[in-house]
Amino acid sequence: QVQLVESGGGLVQPGGSLRLSCAASGSIRAIYAMGWYRQAPGKQRELVATVTSGGSTNSAESVKGRFTVSRDDAKNTVYLQMNSLKPEDTAVYYCNAVVRGVLVNNYWGQGTQVTVSS
């Protein structure tokens, strides 16, 4: 089994910054893609940004130029640096990882709340 533990959410004013972290632990032989999704009230979960094991990144148009996804494979951790935050970025942010243990499975973290408000 694999666990993903997120940290770094909170309340921030518009224009501010936050950094989210997500550490994977458990029966891990390899981690393929890692990334972040978010879900605002009344909306579907959407992709924010992902990074492959080779370092290729993909991000939503709404966050390009403001958010940066990165990973530290030595720590099995993925980060999301969020700058120039807007009220519409308010959501629960979920970490996601595709992990090979005995089998390859897709895992989710428990979610961390990010609220952008003055």
Residue pairs with C-beta under 8 A, 6 or more apart in sequence:
1 26
1 27
1 101
2 24
2 25
2 26
2 27
2 28
2 97
2 99
2 101
2 105
2 107
3 24
3 25
3 26
3 107
4 22
4 23
4 24
4 95
4 96
4 97
4 107
4 108
4 109
4 110
5 22
5 23
5 25
5 109
5 110
6 20
6 21
6 22
6 93
6 94
6 95
6 109
6 110
6 111
6 112
7 20
7 21
7 22
7 112
8 18
8 19
8 20
8 21
8 112
9 18
9 20
9 93
9 112
9 113
9 114
10 18
10 113
10 114
10 115
11 115
11 116
11 117
12 18
12 85
12 114
12 115
12 116
13 116
13 117
13 118
14 85
14 86
14 87
14 116
14 117
14 118
15 84
15 85
16 85
16 116
17 81
17 82
17 83
17 84
17 85
18 82
18 85
18 114
19 79
19 80
19 81
19 82
20 36
20 79
20 80
20 82
20 93
20 95
20 112
20 114
21 77
21 78
21 79
22 34
22 36
22 77
22 78
22 79
22 95
22 97
22 109
23 75
23 76
23 77
24 31
24 34
24 76
24 77
24 97
24 99
24 107
25 76
26 101
27 101
27 102
28 76
28 99
28 100
28 101
29 99
29 100
29 101
30 53
30 99
30 100
31 53
31 73
31 76
31 97
31 98
31 99
31 100
32 52
32 53
32 97
32 98
32 99
32 100
32 104
33 50
33 51
33 52
33 53
33 96
33 97
33 98
34 50
34 51
34 71
34 78
34 95
34 96
34 97
34 98
35 47
35 48
35 49
35 50
35 51
35 58
35 69
35 78
35 95
35 96
35 97
36 47
36 48
36 49
36 50
36 69
36 78
36 80
36 93
36 94
36 95
36 96
37 45
37 46
37 47
37 48
37 93
37 94
37 96
38 45
38 46
38 48
38 89
38 91
38 92
38 93
38 94
38 114
39 45
39 46
39 91
39 92
39 94
39 111
40 88
40 90
40 91
40 92
43 91
45 94
46 60
47 58
47 59
47 60
48 59
48 60
48 63
48 67
48 69
48 80
48 93
49 57
49 58
49 59
49 60
49 63
49 67
49 68
49 69
49 80
50 57
50 58
50 59
50 69
50 96
51 57
51 58
51 69
51 70
51 71
51 78
53 73
57 69
59 67
59 69
62 88
63 82
63 89
66 82
66 83
66 84
66 85
67 80
67 81
67 82
67 83
68 80
68 81
68 83
69 78
69 79
69 80
69 81
70 78
70 79
70 81
71 77
71 78
71 79
72 78
72 79
78 95
78 97
80 93
82 89
82 114
85 114
85 116
86 116
87 116
87 117
88 116
89 114
89 116
90 114
90 115
90 116
90 117
91 114
92 111
92 112
92 113
92 114
93 111
93 112
93 113
93 114
94 108
94 109
94 111
95 108
95 109
96 106
96 107
96 108
96 109
97 106
97 107
98 104
98 105
98 106
98 107
99 105
99 106
99 107
